[in-house]
Amino acid sequence: MTDTPVLSGPEQAPNDGQKPDRLIIFLHGLGANGDDLIGLAPVLGQVFPTAQFLAPNAPEECDMAPMGLQWFSLQDMSREQLQAGVDSVTPVLHRYLDDQIARFSVTPDRVAIVGFSQGTMLALHAMPKYSGLVAGVLGYSGMLIAPESLADENIRKPPTLLIHGTEDPVVPAEMSKVSGEAMKMAGFDVEVAYSKGLGHSIDEAGLRLGIEYLQRAFGDKEVPET
């Protein structure tokens, strides 16, 4: 464990000024850093005033851009290399979660993960393998890299919402559809939603859907009957 990189990044404390009762952790995309998604914290903080928001920086310099960071390389998009990459960084995220859960004295079921693009890829791969069951995973514009890994009977199955722009030129929206189907087959409570006409981004409608999902995941709002 001593060789596992220790992540750090920007944070926002609870709006109510008290000790947090939950953590919302943002995982940024390729070529960005924690500052990218921590910008959502002021908006979400109005809805979740007791939440601590954390946005760790990925551990590697981006090898596809002159600036920014990456969780793992995407230069080789073969399934084998993608899985090797996300496998290598999964223990790094797990250590970070362990540290923050201990730091703020919360339980895993009071933690939600919000990913964008490569951050979503990491979240969908790493959270089923985490030691505790988190409240939920909210993934924008991403994909599940290794669906076969969900066959492991020891995995956790956090509730998950995938949101994707229908005109995404970077990660096609079809990837969320395929990922959602694989997760359903594996027994996950997973929903997939789309932002019509949106590219590789998060829009107001998608953010609103995400907030409502997080409210349900934390038990602030009842799950509607179907």
Secondary structure by P-SEA (a helix, b strand, c coil): ccccbbbbbbbccccccccccbbbbbbbcccccccccccaaaaaaaacccbbbbbbccccccccccccccccccccccaaaaaaaaaaaaaaaaaaaaaaaaaaccccccbbbbbcaaaaaaaaaccccccccccbbbbccccccccccccccccccccbbbbbbcccccccaaaaaaaaaaaaaaccbbbbbbcccccccccaaaaaaaaaaaaaaacccccccc
